[in-house]
Amino acid sequence: MPFKPRVTERATKRFEMRMTDEEYEQLLNDAELASLTLSELVRRRSLGRRIHAATDMIAIRELRRLGGLQKLTMKLAAQHDGIVDECIATIKSLRAAIDRIVLHDR
């Protein structure tokens, strides 16, 4: 299946604003951290949409992968009660870490 854009309507309107050099550099840095264009960053911020840094998304993906491996380990070692309890505790810790990243509460 070919890639389908999320937005069906193409952006055609332009908006110009003035800012200091420092403000502009800060926006550029923020856009780079989120792996977004400057336009997309400003659009999301002005419309109140969430912005996740690319590193946050990588961390969440890795934590989810580790959680999946823990679940697999738990299934393979289900006959050992102590191991299952450790796996459950680890999965809960991973879930809490993901929640902290999503809520930016580090």
PyMOL commands that place a pseudoatom at each C-alpha (Angstrom):
pseudoatom trace, name=CA, resn=MET, resi=1, chain=A, elem=C, hetatm=0, pos=[0.000, 0.000, 0.000]
pseudoatom trace, name=CA, resn=PRO, resi=2, chain=A, elem=C, hetatm=0, pos=[1.509, 3.376, -0.964]
pseudoatom trace, name=CA, resn=PHE, resi=3, chain=A, elem=C, hetatm=0, pos=[2.129, 6.051, 1.640]
pseudoatom trace, name=CA, resn=LYS, resi=4, chain=A, elem=C, hetatm=0, pos=[-0.909, 8.210, 2.330]
pseudoatom trace, name=CA, resn=PRO, resi=5, chain=A, elem=C, hetatm=0, pos=[-0.454, 11.659, 3.856]
pseudoatom trace, name=CA, resn=ARG, resi=6, chain=A, elem=C, hetatm=0, pos=[-2.357, 12.293, 7.097]
pseudoatom trace, name=CA, resn=VAL, resi=7, chain=A, elem=C, hetatm=0, pos=[-3.567, 15.681, 5.955]
pseudoatom trace, name=CA, resn=THR, resi=8, chain=A, elem=C, hetatm=0, pos=[-5.607, 15.683, 2.777]
pseudoatom trace, name=CA, resn=GLU, resi=9, chain=A, elem=C, hetatm=0, pos=[-5.574, 19.458, 2.359]
pseudoatom trace, name=CA, resn=ARG, resi=10, chain=A, elem=C, hetatm=0, pos=[-2.300, 21.065, 1.364]
pseudoatom trace, name=CA, resn=ALA, resi=11, chain=A, elem=C, hetatm=0, pos=[-1.155, 24.123, 3.307]
pseudoatom trace, name=CA, resn=THR, resi=12, chain=A, elem=C, hetatm=0, pos=[-1.399, 27.156, 1.015]
pseudoatom trace, name=CA, resn=LYS, resi=13, chain=A, elem=C, hetatm=0, pos=[-1.605, 30.136, 3.368]
pseudoatom trace, name=CA, resn=ARG, resi=14, chain=A, elem=C, hetatm=0, pos=[1.509, 31.964, 4.559]
pseudoatom trace, name=CA, resn=PHE, resi=15, chain=A, elem=C, hetatm=0, pos=[2.062, 33.802, 7.804]
pseudoatom trace, name=CA, resn=GLU, resi=16, chain=A, elem=C, hetatm=0, pos=[4.969, 36.108, 8.502]
pseudoatom trace, name=CA, resn=MET, resi=17, chain=A, elem=C, hetatm=0, pos=[6.201, 37.194, 11.919]
pseudoatom trace, name=CA, resn=ARG, resi=18, chain=A, elem=C, hetatm=0, pos=[9.105, 39.112, 13.359]
pseudoatom trace, name=CA, resn=MET, resi=19, chain=A, elem=C, hetatm=0, pos=[11.392, 37.811, 16.086]
pseudoatom trace, name=CA, resn=THR, resi=20, chain=A, elem=C, hetatm=0, pos=[14.854, 38.338, 17.470]
pseudoatom trace, name=CA, resn=ASP, resi=21, chain=A, elem=C, hetatm=0, pos=[17.841, 36.349, 16.287]
pseudoatom trace, name=CA, resn=GLU, resi=22, chain=A, elem=C, hetatm=0, pos=[17.866, 34.505, 19.617]
pseudoatom trace, name=CA, resn=GLU, resi=23, chain=A, elem=C, hetatm=0, pos=[14.200, 33.552, 19.306]
pseudoatom trace, name=CA, resn=TYR, resi=24, chain=A, elem=C, hetatm=0, pos=[14.742, 32.330, 15.763]
pseudoatom trace, name=CA, resn=GLU, resi=25, chain=A, elem=C, hetatm=0, pos=[17.750, 30.217, 16.801]
pseudoatom trace, name=CA, resn=GLN, resi=26, chain=A, elem=C, hetatm=0, pos=[15.735, 28.745, 19.678]
pseudoatom trace, name=CA, resn=LEU, resi=27, chain=A, elem=C, hetatm=0, pos=[12.935, 27.769, 17.299]
pseudoatom trace, name=CA, resn=LEU, resi=28, chain=A, elem=C, hetatm=0, pos=[15.426, 26.199, 14.898]
pseudoatom trace, name=CA, resn=ASN, resi=29, chain=A, elem=C, hetatm=0, pos=[16.981, 24.197, 17.748]
pseudoatom trace, name=CA, resn=ASP, resi=30, chain=A, elem=C, hetatm=0, pos=[13.557, 23.063, 18.972]
pseudoatom trace, name=CA, resn=ALA, resi=31, chain=A, elem=C, hetatm=0, pos=[12.564, 22.004, 15.450]
pseudoatom trace, name=CA, resn=GLU, resi=32, chain=A, elem=C, hetatm=0, pos=[15.781, 20.030, 15.053]
pseudoatom trace, name=CA, resn=LEU, resi=33, chain=A, elem=C, hetatm=0, pos=[15.256, 18.242, 18.391]
pseudoatom trace, name=CA, resn=ALA, resi=34, chain=A, elem=C, hetatm=0, pos=[11.750, 17.234, 17.323]
pseudoatom trace, name=CA, resn=SER, resi=35, chain=A, elem=C, hetatm=0, pos=[12.896, 16.297, 13.787]
pseudoatom trace, name=CA, resn=LEU, resi=36, chain=A, elem=C, hetatm=0, pos=[10.393, 18.754, 12.333]
pseudoatom trace, name=CA, resn=THR, resi=37, chain=A, elem=C, hetatm=0, pos=[10.624, 21.613, 9.907]
pseudoatom trace, name=CA, resn=LEU, resi=38, chain=A, elem=C, hetatm=0, pos=[10.426, 25.073, 11.415]
pseudoatom trace, name=CA, resn=SER, resi=39, chain=A, elem=C, hetatm=0, pos=[7.016, 25.555, 9.791]
pseudoatom trace, name=CA, resn=GLU, resi=40, chain=A, elem=C, hetatm=0, pos=[5.640, 22.323, 11.248]
pseudoatom trace, name=CA, resn=LEU, resi=41, chain=A, elem=C, hetatm=0, pos=[6.976, 23.145, 14.714]
pseudoatom trace, name=CA, resn=VAL, resi=42, chain=A, elem=C, hetatm=0, pos=[5.352, 26.603, 14.721]
pseudoatom trace, name=CA, resn=ARG, resi=43, chain=A, elem=C, hetatm=0, pos=[2.120, 25.154, 13.291]
pseudoatom trace, name=CA, resn=ARG, resi=44, chain=A, elem=C, hetatm=0, pos=[1.894, 22.495, 16.002]
pseudoatom trace, name=CA, resn=ARG, resi=45, chain=A, elem=C, hetatm=0, pos=[2.710, 24.913, 18.804]
pseudoatom trace, name=CA, resn=SER, resi=46, chain=A, elem=C, hetatm=0, pos=[0.258, 27.547, 17.651]
pseudoatom trace, name=CA, resn=LEU, resi=47, chain=A, elem=C, hetatm=0, pos=[-2.552, 24.995, 17.267]
pseudoatom trace, name=CA, resn=GLY, resi=48, chain=A, elem=C, hetatm=0, pos=[-1.863, 23.385, 20.654]
pseudoatom trace, name=CA, resn=ARG, resi=49, chain=A, elem=C, hetatm=0, pos=[-0.722, 20.045, 19.267]
pseudoatom trace, name=CA, resn=ARG, resi=50, chain=A, elem=C, hetatm=0, pos=[1.796, 17.861, 21.059]
pseudoatom trace, name=CA, resn=ILE, resi=51, chain=A, elem=C, hetatm=0, pos=[5.422, 17.877, 20.020]
pseudoatom trace, name=CA, resn=HIS, resi=52, chain=A, elem=C, hetatm=0, pos=[7.625, 14.930, 20.909]
pseudoatom trace, name=CA, resn=ALA, resi=53, chain=A, elem=C, hetatm=0, pos=[11.372, 15.129, 20.548]
pseudoatom trace, name=CA, resn=ALA, resi=54, chain=A, elem=C, hetatm=0, pos=[12.772, 12.480, 18.236]
pseudoatom trace, name=CA, resn=THR, resi=55, chain=A, elem=C, hetatm=0, pos=[14.876, 11.170, 21.124]
pseudoatom trace, name=CA, resn=ASP, resi=56, chain=A, elem=C, hetatm=0, pos=[11.713, 10.705, 23.207]
pseudoatom trace, name=CA, resn=MET, resi=57, chain=A, elem=C, hetatm=0, pos=[10.127, 8.646, 20.461]
pseudoatom trace, name=CA, resn=ILE, resi=58, chain=A, elem=C, hetatm=0, pos=[13.282, 6.517, 20.124]
pseudoatom trace, name=CA, resn=ALA, resi=59, chain=A, elem=C, hetatm=0, pos=[13.343, 5.968, 23.898]
pseudoatom trace, name=CA, resn=ILE, resi=60, chain=A, elem=C, hetatm=0, pos=[9.662, 5.004, 23.969]
pseudoatom trace, name=CA, resn=ARG, resi=61, chain=A, elem=C, hetatm=0, pos=[10.148, 2.567, 21.088]
pseudoatom trace, name=CA, resn=GLU, resi=62, chain=A, elem=C, hetatm=0, pos=[13.124, 0.954, 22.848]
pseudoatom trace, name=CA, resn=LEU, resi=63, chain=A, elem=C, hetatm=0, pos=[11.290, 0.707, 26.181]
pseudoatom trace, name=CA, resn=ARG, resi=64, chain=A, elem=C, hetatm=0, pos=[8.345, -0.944, 24.435]
pseudoatom trace, name=CA, resn=ARG, resi=65, chain=A, elem=C, hetatm=0, pos=[10.717, -3.396, 22.750]
pseudoatom trace, name=CA, resn=LEU, resi=66, chain=A, elem=C, hetatm=0, pos=[12.255, -4.259, 26.110]
pseudoatom trace, name=CA, resn=GLY, resi=67, chain=A, elem=C, hetatm=0, pos=[8.787, -4.725, 27.580]
pseudoatom trace, name=CA, resn=GLY, resi=68, chain=A, elem=C, hetatm=0, pos=[7.947, -7.151, 24.790]
pseudoatom trace, name=CA, resn=LEU, resi=69, chain=A, elem=C, hetatm=0, pos=[11.104, -9.126, 25.508]
pseudoatom trace, name=CA, resn=GLN, resi=70, chain=A, elem=C, hetatm=0, pos=[10.189, -9.221, 29.198]
pseudoatom trace, name=CA, resn=LYS, resi=71, chain=A, elem=C, hetatm=0, pos=[6.756, -10.605, 28.329]
pseudoatom trace, name=CA, resn=LEU, resi=72, chain=A, elem=C, hetatm=0, pos=[8.383, -13.286, 26.180]
pseudoatom trace, name=CA, resn=THR, resi=73, chain=A, elem=C, hetatm=0, pos=[10.761, -14.178, 29.008]
pseudoatom trace, name=CA, resn=MET, resi=74, chain=A, elem=C, hetatm=0, pos=[7.835, -14.368, 31.401]
pseudoatom trace, name=CA, resn=LYS, resi=75, chain=A, elem=C, hetatm=0, pos=[5.955, -16.763, 29.090]
pseudoatom trace, name=CA, resn=LEU, resi=76, chain=A, elem=C, hetatm=0, pos=[9.007, -18.994, 28.671]
pseudoatom trace, name=CA, resn=ALA, resi=77, chain=A, elem=C, hetatm=0, pos=[9.683, -19.107, 32.413]
pseudoatom trace, name=CA, resn=ALA, resi=78, chain=A, elem=C, hetatm=0, pos=[6.065, -19.280, 33.607]
pseudoatom trace, name=CA, resn=GLN, resi=79, chain=A, elem=C, hetatm=0, pos=[6.750, -22.337, 35.774]
pseudoatom trace, name=CA, resn=HIS, resi=80, chain=A, elem=C, hetatm=0, pos=[9.132, -20.343, 38.014]
pseudoatom trace, name=CA, resn=ASP, resi=81, chain=A, elem=C, hetatm=0, pos=[7.131, -18.011, 40.255]
pseudoatom trace, name=CA, resn=GLY, resi=82, chain=A, elem=C, hetatm=0, pos=[10.087, -15.829, 41.273]
pseudoatom trace, name=CA, resn=ILE, resi=83, chain=A, elem=C, hetatm=0, pos=[11.050, -15.065, 37.681]
pseudoatom trace, name=CA, resn=VAL, resi=84, chain=A, elem=C, hetatm=0, pos=[7.487, -14.175, 36.724]
pseudoatom trace, name=CA, resn=ASP, resi=85, chain=A, elem=C, hetatm=0, pos=[7.252, -11.719, 39.622]
pseudoatom trace, name=CA, resn=GLU, resi=86, chain=A, elem=C, hetatm=0, pos=[10.535, -10.082, 38.561]
pseudoatom trace, name=CA, resn=CYS, resi=87, chain=A, elem=C, hetatm=0, pos=[9.324, -9.825, 34.966]
pseudoatom trace, name=CA, resn=ILE, resi=88, chain=A, elem=C, hetatm=0, pos=[6.057, -8.222, 36.045]
pseudoatom trace, name=CA, resn=ALA, resi=89, chain=A, elem=C, hetatm=0, pos=[7.944, -5.698, 38.181]
pseudoatom trace, name=CA, resn=THR, resi=90, chain=A, elem=C, hetatm=0, pos=[10.272, -4.886, 35.273]
pseudoatom trace, name=CA, resn=ILE, resi=91, chain=A, elem=C, hetatm=0, pos=[7.363, -4.440, 32.854]
pseudoatom trace, name=CA, resn=LYS, resi=92, chain=A, elem=C, hetatm=0, pos=[5.680, -2.066, 35.321]
pseudoatom trace, name=CA, resn=SER, resi=93, chain=A, elem=C, hetatm=0, pos=[8.920, -0.079, 35.620]
pseudoatom trace, name=CA, resn=LEU, resi=94, chain=A, elem=C, hetatm=0, pos=[9.212, 0.166, 31.834]
pseudoatom trace, name=CA, resn=ARG, resi=95, chain=A, elem=C, hetatm=0, pos=[5.605, 1.345, 31.570]
pseudoatom trace, name=CA, resn=ALA, resi=96, chain=A, elem=C, hetatm=0, pos=[6.240, 3.998, 34.228]
pseudoatom trace, name=CA, resn=ALA, resi=97, chain=A, elem=C, hetatm=0, pos=[9.337, 5.189, 32.319]
pseudoatom trace, name=CA, resn=ILE, resi=98, chain=A, elem=C, hetatm=0, pos=[7.310, 5.505, 29.110]
pseudoatom trace, name=CA, resn=ASP, resi=99, chain=A, elem=C, hetatm=0, pos=[4.616, 7.468, 30.954]
pseudoatom trace, name=CA, resn=ARG, resi=100, chain=A, elem=C, hetatm=0, pos=[7.237, 9.852, 32.398]
pseudoatom trace, name=CA, resn=ILE, resi=101, chain=A, elem=C, hetatm=0, pos=[8.681, 10.498, 28.932]
pseudoatom trace, name=CA, resn=VAL, resi=102, chain=A, elem=C, hetatm=0, pos=[5.254, 11.123, 27.452]
pseudoatom trace, name=CA, resn=LEU, resi=103, chain=A, elem=C, hetatm=0, pos=[4.386, 13.522, 30.260]
pseudoatom trace, name=CA, resn=HIS, resi=104, chain=A, elem=C, hetatm=0, pos=[7.870, 15.138, 30.153]
pseudoatom trace, name=CA, resn=ASP, resi=105, chain=A, elem=C, hetatm=0, pos=[8.317, 14.429, 33.865]
pseudoatom trace, name=CA, resn=ARG, resi=106, chain=A, elem=C, hetatm=0, pos=[11.927, 13.299, 33.961]
for i in range(1, 106): cmd.bond("trace and resi %d" % i, "trace and resi %d" % (i + 1))
show_as sticks, trace
zoom trace
